[in-house]
Amino acid sequence: MILLSFILTLIGCTVLCLAMARHHRQIWNRAPDRRTAFFLRFVGGGLMTSAVVICMESTGWVFGLVTWLGIFTASTILLVFLLPYAAVRVVVKSL
C-alpha cells in the first residue's frame, strides 16, 4: 500500500506542478488555459487525497498521516530533480 500511495502522490504532485503556468510552459511551451489548469488541480488534488486515504486505511489515521507526509516529502524531492530534466529533454527533442 505504501508503494501505491507513493506512486499516487508522485503523480499528483506532478499534475499539480503542471497546473502552474511556469512548469506547464517548461514542458509544452505554452501556459495552460483556465479550464486546463482547473482540471489539472482537481485531478492532482484527488490523487493526493486518495493517497492520504490509502495511508490512513493501512496504518490508522495518526500513523497514516505521518507516513503520508514522509511519502509526500520523498516524492516532492524526486520531482524537484526530475522536472527540470524532463523540461530539458523536451527542448532538446524539439530542436
C-alpha positions, 0 to 999 in steps of 0.5 A, spaced: 500 500 500 505 504 501 508 503 494 501 505 491 500 511 495 507 513 493 506 512 486 499 516 487 502 522 490 508 522 485 503 523 480 499 528 483 504 532 485 506 532 478 499 534 475 499 539 480 506 542 478 503 542 471 497 546 473 502 552 474 503 556 468 511 556 469 512 548 469 506 547 464 510 552 459 517 548 461 514 542 458 509 544 452 511 551 451 505 554 452 501 556 459 495 552 460 488 555 459 483 556 465 479 550 464 486 546 463 489 548 469 482 547 473 482 540 471 489 539 472 488 541 480 482 537 481 485 531 478 492 532 482 488 534 488 484 527 488 490 523 487 493 526 493 487 525 497 486 518 495 493 517 497 492 520 504 486 515 504 490 509 502 495 511 508 490 512 513 486 505 511 493 501 512 496 504 518 490 508 522 489 515 521 495 518 526 500 513 523 497 514 516 498 521 516 505 521 518 507 516 513 503 520 508 507 526 509 514 522 509 511 519 502 509 526 500 516 529 502 520 523 498 516 524 492 516 532 492 524 531 492 524 526 486 520 531 482 524 537 484 530 533 480 526 530 475 522 536 472 527 540 470 530 534 466 524 532 463 523 540 461 530 539 458 529 533 454 523 536 451 527 542 448 532 538 446 527 533 442 524 539 439 530 542 436 
